[in-house]
Amino acid sequence: MKRTLFLNGRLFTLTLFIISLSVLSAQQTLTGLVFDSSTSEALEGANVVSRPSGVGTSTGASGRFALEINQGDSVLVVEHIAFERSVVNIKNLSVEMRIGLSEKIISLSELDVIGETGRGEFSQLETKNMVSDITVSDISIRSYSDIGDVLLNEESVIVSESSTGAKTLSIRGARQEEMIYMYDGVKMQNGGRRSLDLSMFDVGGLETVEVLRGSHENASGSSGTINFVPKLSYGNGVSFYQRFGTYNTGSYYTGLSLGSSLISLDYSAGQSVSRQFYESSESADILRESTNQFISAGYRPGADTEIKLYQIKSGRMYNNHYNADSIGSTLMVNTLKIEHKSERLGQLELYVSEQKTAGEDDISQLKTDRDDGQVITGLSYKLPIESAYIELFLDRSTIAADWGTSLGDIALNRQHLSFSGVFGISQNKTRKGFEIKEFVVNINSNIIEDNGNNKSILLNNRSSWKESGATASVSAWDHLDVATIYLFANIGNNFRVPSINERYAHALRPQVFSQDSLVIEYKIMKEVGAKISSRDSQSSPRFSGSVSYFSYGYTDKIKTIQYSGSPLQFPVNFGSAEISGLELNMEVLTLSDMLSFRSIYSSYNYSDQLSFPMQPIAISRNSVGLNIGALSARVAMKNEGGRVLTTVSSSGRLTDNYLKEHQSLDVNISYKIKFRDLMFSIAIFGQNLNDDSQSLDGVSIYDKRLYLSMGIEWK
């Protein structure tokens, strides 16, 4: 009751504050002409957006546009699918602007680090991978409990939730350690612990989540990358969202943005509570709480330079009243990033990130007091040359893992130096039909060294690894009247050194596995694919889609085995294994965007499914959306094939636990009301409405749940 009164009081206070700030913005008319800089021909269908207000329009057949901009707007962002993005300053409103665009040189695998607002992003037609992005600021997305829930419902990925509620992501059958997580393009290693727990991240403070399948230049050998794009508004705004759900679950989020075209400060904070049940119990046996705080600051001293500072604070508490287990975790990340772009000297990024995790695990078999620290420094540089480019990536991380456990202590330091060099040859399109667009070679090298000290009982040996890998890729493209088609293929080899957490868990393996090893895992990667997209982003109907076939071959594949009735796991090498698969992604919008269809499908073939724990044979997500004015509705059907997880009992007996095929029906309905600079929204989200619940190690999963979300924003 106290929490409810507290939240309602906060909502009331913020509502009054927002209304008091609401004012009408003075508007002015801006006119201009967009043309091809090489031919001087007018460009039809170019998108023109004024920042920071976000007001936009598109050019007509004559290449001209007229736009009512707010008084505080200072920058125009001009885009066309076949041309490079242009960002120009708004100076004299009385003179028609003339904006020339250069033909886009589509790089096969380029990480575009200077976007509309300077944030890092993967471009759909600039990578050799399947790429998708999720705008998490939408009210329908805010119905989800955390980022893990967002990815599970919006993408054909596997989000595994442990019995402690920790959520980890898998793409293409990858172990969680094969995944790369980035925050505005800077890696988040999470110290010596296992992969990032997605349940610790709320959507508050984020603008977009990008999902990339396969590896790229700055993450060679990974099976997938998740890039969190933080909110940097360069404008003023206040927001508050609250979410209620069945089983007395819920969350709230509040945000504040201050800034101009030169400087930006964004702050957000939130808290969430969720519950889970044992199949044999009627009470809420598992309670999970999490808190989030995001701070983002940006400064643009010049048109081509941006300085950004980020801070993340996240906390998570898990209490299992059924077996008296508890886990507490905290995460803090401080990052400074500087970006500079020059047409003559190229693009340069410099960054330093301090990342800390701490917590206590009180589990029946093991008690652990954790304290991890990590500092990452790095740079990336891209130098364009005539019909070619050179790109360099260099980062160094220093990790300190200091754990006290009931079975022995660990005090281990890891030094990791990574270098990648990329050389690409590209050409402009010169004729009709398909043409080879680009050929790229990427060579990477890693030096890793672990050092223990006298305090470390379980891991006190010194270990070092020095390994290299390489990838090669080629692309071709064609411009049709209504669409652009892009083909790509790549092949490469890479490796993965066991993480500190894997080495620690392996040291605690049962006696029956005492002779099993944990060595470097090697992987050979092959992939071919195609992308297609409407050339006119304002047309109706319009479409986009991609298809990819991949094949990964592993040597000394690392497999996870879980203790029966416990969240504890340990890894072992499982010999050779292979996975191949077909992935499709399609979206169609028609009737002036009132009706949309989206279909995502992934099908996998395993040499041995036991080598890829909790990975299904097939995944599909199909949805139909309807947008009529302020009302939006979506119906989605999710399908996941059967999965298997190997567990070991205290006596050393191995058991393969199977989850049967799962189907889920989800419905989301939202309504928005705009009044001057205020936006009110409400959404209802029904999850697993077909009630296809199951049990994993006694814990009930896939329960039917209902959520109500309400929000208010002022910009």
N, C-alpha and C positions, 0 to 999 in steps of 0.2 A: 504494500500500500504506500509506504514512504517513497519507494522508487517511482511509482506511478505518479504521485503528487509532484515529485521532483521533476520528472520529465514533462508533465503537463505545464508546470510552472515555467519551465525553460521555454517551452513552445510559445506560451502566451507572451513572455517577455520579448522573445525574439521577433514575434509577429508585430508587436508595437514598435520595436526598433526599426524593422524593415519598412513599415508603413511610414514612419517618420522620415525615412531617408528618401522615399520615393518622390521623384520630380520628373517633370517632362523634359526630355532632352531636345535642345535646339537642333534643327536639321538644316542642312545645306545641300544644294544640288551640285553634283560633280559629273562632268561629261568627259568622254575620252574615246580614243580609237586604238584598237589592238590589231597588230599586223605582223606578218612574217618578216623578220628582220633581214632575211636573205633575199626575198623576192619583192618585198614591200606590198604584197597582196594582203587584203583585209582578211581577218580570221573570224569566222562565224562559230558560235558555240563555246567561246572562251568564258570561263567562270571568273568573275571579278568580285572579290570580297573585301570589305573595308574593316580594318582592325583598329581598336579591339572590340568594336560593337558587334561584328559578325554579320552586318547587313550585306547582302549580296545580290547579284544579278548576272546575266550572261549577255554576250554580244549578239547582235542580229546579223543579217546577211551582209550588211555594210561594214561590219566589224566595230560598230559604235555601240556605246552604252551610256546610260544615264542612271545615276545612283543618288538616292537621298541618304547622306551620311550624317552621323552625329558630330557634334562640335568637337568632341574629344578624339575623334579618329585621326590617325596620323600616317597610316600605312595602307597601301593597296596590295593585295595578293592576287596575282593573275595566273590562271592555270588553264592549260589545254592538254588533252591526253597525248598529243603527238609532239608537244613542245615543252621546253624546260620551264619550270615555275619561275615567275618573276615577282620580286618584292620591291615596290617603289614607294618613296616618301610622297605624301600629299603636301604640295607647297602652295600654289596659286590656284584658287578655285575659279577665277575668272577666265582662265586659259584652258582650252581643251587639252587634255593629256594625250600624248602619243606614246604608246607602249609597244615596243618591238620584242617578239619572242623568238628564241633560237630553237631550231629543231632538236628534239630530244635525242640524246645519245643513250640509248637504253643499255645500261650496264647489266651484265648477266647476274651479278651477285654483289650489288653495291648497297652498303648500308648508308642511307641518306641521313646524315646527321644534322643537317640544317633544314628544318621544315618550316611550316608557316610561322610558328612561334619559336623556332630555334630548337625544338625538341627532337630527339632522335627517333627515327621511324624507319621501318622496312617498307619500301615501295613495291606495290604489286607487280609492276612491270620492270623492276630493277633488281630482282633476285632470281636465282635459279631454283627457288623452292616455292612450295605452296605457302602463301601468306594470307592471313586474315586479321582483321582488327575489330575490337568490340568497344563501342562507345559506352563506357560505364556510367556516364552522367545521366542516361535516360531513366525515367521513373520505373520502367518495367525491369531494368537491370537492378535497381535498388531493392526490388522484392527479394533478391537472393541474399543468403546469409553472409557469404564471404566470397573472395575471389575464386576459391576452389569450386564453389557452387556455380558461379558464373561460367567458368570454363566447362564444367560438366554438362551444363544445359545448353551452351551456345556452340560447342565445338565437338568434333568426333575424336575426343581424347579420353583417356581413362584417368579418373581421379580416384585414387584408392584412399579410403578412410580407415585408419587403424582402429583398434578397440579403444584407444585413448582419444579418438577424435581428430588426430593429426591427419592432414590431407596432403598427399603428394601426387604429382602429375607424371603421367607416362604417355609418350608419343612413340608410335611405331615399336611397341614392345620394349621400350627402353627401361632400364632400372632408373630409379629416381636420381642416382648419382650421374647418369648420362645427360640429364637435363641441364640447360643453362638458363639462369635467371638474371635479368638485367633491370636496372632502374635508370631510365634515360640513357641506355646504352652502356652503363657501367655494371660490371658483373657483381652479383651478390653471392659470395661463396659460403656464407653462414658458418664460417670458422671450421672447427673440427667436427661439428655436428653433421647429421645427415642432411639430406636435401631440404630446401626451404619448406616450412610448414605453411601451406596456403590458407589454413584456417585462421592464421594470425593477421591476414590482410583483409580489410574492409574496402569497399569501392570508394569511400570517402577520400578525398585528396588526390584521386587519380582521374585522368581524362580519358585515356584509352589503354586497353591491354592488347598487345600485338602477339600473335601466335605464328611462329615460323616452324615448319616441319623440315627436318634434316639439318645439316651443318652449314655454316657460312664462314667467311674469312676470320672473324673474330671469335669463332667457337668451332674450330675444326674437330671433327669426330663426334660432335654431339648429335643426338637424334632429334632434338628440337630445342627451341629457344622461346622463352616468354619474356617480353620486354614491357615493363610497367612504365607508362608515359605519365608523369606527374602533371598536375594542373598548374599552369603559369598563365594567368588570365590577362596580365597587363591592363587591368581595368578594375572597377569597383563592383562588389557584390556581396550578398549575404544569403545563406541558405540553411535550411533545417529540414531533416527528414526523420520520420519515426516509423518503425515497423513492428507489427504485432503478429503473433502466430499461435497455432495450436500447441498444446503441451506447455503453455505459459512461456513460450520463447519470444524473443523480440530484440530490437536494437534501435539505437538512435545515432544520428550523425549531424554535426553542425559545422559550417564552413564560413570563412570570412576572407574576402579578397580586396586588396587595396593596390592601386597602381595607376600608371599612365603608360604612354607609349615607350617610355625609357626605363621604367622600374616597375617591379611587380613583387607583391608579398601575398602569399596564400597560406592560410592556416585552416586546418580541419581536425576534428577530434570526434571519436565515437566509442560506443560500447555495445556489446551484444551478449546475449545469454541464450543457450540452446540446451536441449535435453534429449537423452536417448534411453532406451529400455532394454532390459533382458527379456527374451521371449517368454520366460517362465514367470515374469513378475508383472504386476499391474501398476507399480509405482515408478516414478522417474529415478532410475538407479544411477544414471550417469549425468553429471552436470558439467557444462563447459561455459566458461566466461572468457571474453577477450576484450582488450582495449586497444585503441589505435590513435596515434597522433602524427599528422603530417605537416611539415613546414617546408615551403618552397619559396625561394627568393631569386629574382632575376634582374640583371642590369645590362642594358645595351649602350655601351659607350660610343658605338658606331654602328653603321648599317650592317657591317659584316662581322661584328664581334658580339658575343654574349657571354656573360659570367653568371653562373648559376650555383646556388647553394641549397642543399636538401638535408632535411633531418627526418628520420622515421623513428618512432617509438611504438613498439607493439608488445603487448603482454598477453599471456594465455594461461588459464588455470583449468585443470581437469581433475575432477573428483569422482571416483567410482565407489558408491556407497554399498555396492553389492559385494565387492571383494576387498574394499578398504585401500585401493590403490589411489595415488595422487601424483600429479605431474604439474610443475610450474615452470614457465619459460618466459624470458624477456629478450627482446631484440632491439638494439639501437644502431642506427646507421647514420653517419655524418659524411656528406659527399660534397666536394668542391669540383666544379667542372668549368673549363674555359674552352670556348669554340671560336675559331676564326676562319673565315672563308675569303679567299682572294682568287680572282680569275687567273692571275698570272702565277701566283706562288702556291695555289692549291688550298686544301682544307687541312686544318690542324686542330686536334683535340688534346687537351691535357686534363688529367683528373687525379684526385687523391680521395680515397674513401676509407674511413675507419668504421669497422663493423664489430659489434660486441654482442655476444649471447651469453646468457646465464640462466641458472635454474636448478631445481631440485626434483629428482625422481624418487618416489617412495613406492616401489613395486615389491610384491611379495618375494620374488626371487632376487632382487637387486635394489640397492639404494645408491643413488649417485648425486653428488653435488658438483655441478658443472660451472666452469668459468672459461669462456673462449674469447679470444681477441684476434683481430685480423686487420692489417693495413694493406690496402691495394693502391699502388701508384702505376700510372700508365699513360700512354700516348698513342694516337693514331694519326697518320699523315697520308694524304693522297695528293700526288702530283700529276696533273694532266700533261701529257705529251701529245704531239700531233698524231692522231689516230691510235693513241695508246695511253696508258697510265700506269703508274707505280704506286702501290699502297703498302704501308708498313704498320704493323701492330706490335706494341711492346708493353707488357705489364709484368709487375713483380708483386707478389703477395707474401706477407710474413704472417704465419698463423701460430698462435700459442694456445694449446689445449691443456688445461689444468683441471683434472677431475679427481675427486676423492670418491671412492666407491667402497661398498661393503666387502668386495672381493680383492681389493688392491687399488693403488693409486696410479694415475697416469699424468705425466708432465712431459709433453712432447711439443717440440717446435718444428714447423715445416716451412721451408723456403721453396717458393715456386716461381721460376722465371720462364716466361712464355714469349716466343717471338714468331711472327708470321710475316712473310714477304709475298706480295702479290704482284704479278705482271699481267696486264691485260691488253689485248689488241682489239680495237673496235673500228667499225666503219659506218658511215652514214648510208641510208637507203638511197640507191641510185637508179633503180628500175622497178618495174612491176614484178610481182611474184615473190617467192621466198628468197631471201638472201642471208648468207652467214652474217651474223651481227657481231659476235664477239667470241674470242677465245681467251681463256684465263687459266693461269697456272698459279697455284698457291702452295708454298712450302712452309711448314711450321716446325718448330723445335721447342722442346720443353726440358728443363732441368729441375728436378725435384729432390730435395734432401730432407730427411727426418732425423732429428736429434733428440734423444731422451736424456734425462739426468738421473741422479741417484734417487730422487724421490719416486720416480716411475718404477713400479714393480711389474706391471703387466707388459708394458712396452718400453724397454730400456735399451734396445739395440739401435744401432745407427744404420739407416737404409738410405740408398740414393738410387735415382733412376735418371737416365738420359735417353730420350727417345725422340724420333722425328717422324713426320708424316707428310703426305703430299696429296693434292687433289688437282684434277684438270677438268675443265668444263667448256662446253661450246653451246652457242645459241644461234637461232635464226628467227626471222620475223617477216610478217607481211601485213600491209595495210589494205584492207578491203574497204568498200564504200561505207559500211556501217560498223565495222569492227576491226580491231587489231588482234592478230594471232601471233603468239610467241611460243617457240619451241625451245626446250633446253635438255641437256644431258650432262651428267657428271660422273666421275669415278674417282675413288681415292682410298687411301688406307690410313688408319690412325690407331690410337691406343688409349687406354685409361688406367691410371695408377690407382690402386685402392685408396679410398679416403681414410682419414684418421679414424672416423667412426667405424668404418668397415674393418680396419685393422684391430680396433679395440673389441668389437663384437666377435670377430673371429678368434681372438685370444680367449674368449669365454665360452667357446663352443663345447658341446657335450663330449664326454670321453669317447663315444662311439665314432666321432669325427676327428679324433686326435691326429690321424695321419693325413688328413686333407690339407691342401695347400691354399694359399691366397696370393696369387702372383698377378702380374700385369695382364690385362685383357686386351686382345688385339681385335681390330674390326676392319673388314674390307667393305666399302660402300659403293653401290651402283644405283643410279636413278635416271629415268627419262620422264619427261612430262610436257604438257602443253597448257597454255592459258589463252583465254579469249575474253575480250571485253568490248562493250559498245564504245565507239569513238566519241559519241556525243553524250556526255554525262547528264544532260538535261532532257534527253529524248524520252518518249514513252510509246511503246515499251522499250526497256533497256535491260541488259543482261550482263552477267559476268560469270566465269566459271574456270575451273582448272581440273586437270587429271594428272595423276602421277603414278608410276610404277617404280618400286624400289626393291632392292635386295641387299641385306646385310649378312655377312658371314663372320662369325665369331670364332676365335681361338682362345682357349682357357676362359670361356664364358663364366661370369660371376653370377651365381644363383643365390637367392635368399631362402632360408628355412626358418620357420617361426616356432617358438616354444608353444606347445599346446596350452590353451587357457591363459596366455600371457601376451603382452604386446612386444616382448623381447624377440629379436631376430638375430641371426648370424649368417654371414655369407661364406660360400665355398666355391672354388672353381669347379665347373661342371663339364669340362672338355669342350669339344666343338659343337656349335649350334648355328642354325640359320633361321632367318625370318625374311619373308618377302611379302609384298602387299600391294594392293591397288587402292588409291584414294581419289575420291571425286568430291567436288564442291561446286554447287551451282546456285545462282540467285537470279530471279526474274522479277522486275517491277513493271506494272502496267496500270492503265486507267489513271494516268497522272499520279502515280505512286500510291493510289488508294489500295491497290491489291498487290501483294507480294508473295512469292513462293521461294522457299529455300530448302535445299536438300544437301546433306552431307553424308557420305558413305565411305567406310573403310573396311576392307576385307584382308585378313592376314593368313598366311600359311607358315606353320612352324615345323621345323624338323623334329622337335620334341616340345610340346606345350609346357611340360614341367620345367623346362629351362627358362621360361618366361612367366613367372608367377603372377597370377591375377590379371592375365592378359586374355581377352576374348578372341574368338575367331572372327567376329564381325561387329561393327558398330554403325548405327545409322541415326541421323537426326533429321526429321522432316517437319516443316512448319508452314502454316498459311497465315498471313497477316492481313489485317484490314485497317485502313486509316481513313476515317471520315471526319474531317474537321478536327475537333479537339479529342475525338474518341479514337482509341487504338485498341485492337484486340488481336490476339495470336493464339493459335492452337498448335501444339507441338507433340509429336510422337517420337519417343526415344526407344531404341532397341539395342541391347547389348547381348552378345553371345555368352555361352557358359564360360566360367573361369575356374582355375584350380590353384590351390595354395597348399604346399607341403608343410606339415607341422611335425614336431618331434616331442614325445612324452618324456617324463622324467626317467623312465626305464630305457629310453633310447629307441622306442618304437616309432617308425615313420608312418604318417597317415596323410593321404592326399584328400584334401577337403574341396568339394566342388560346389560352386554356385551355379544354379541353373540359369537358363536364358531369362533375361529380364526385359519387360516392356513397361513403359511409363507414358501416361497421358497427362500433359500439363496444359493449363489454360491461364492466360494473362490478359487482363482487361484494365486499361488505364484511361483517365480523363484529365485534360488540362484546361485550366481557365486562365486567360491572360488579361490583366488589368493594368494598363500603362506599363510600368517597368516591373510589375509583379507577375509571378507565375505560380499558380496554385495547382497541385496535382494530387491525384489519388489513384491507387492501383490495387487490384486484387489478384493474387497469384495462387493457383491450385496446383500442387505438385503430387505426382503419383496418384492421380485421382482414380485410376483403375485398381488401386489397392493391391498391387502385386508385391507384397512385402515378403522378405526372406530373412534368414538368420545366418550370421557368420560368427562362428565360435561362441554361440549363445546369445549374441547381441542382435536385436532386431534392426534391420536396415530396410530402405526403400518404403518407409511408412508413408501413408497418406497424410498430407499436411496442407493447411490453408494459411495464407498470410495477407495482411492488409498493410499497405504502405501509404503514407501521406507526406507531402512535402510542400515547402514554400520557398521561393527564390526571388531575390531582387538583384537586378543588374543595372 
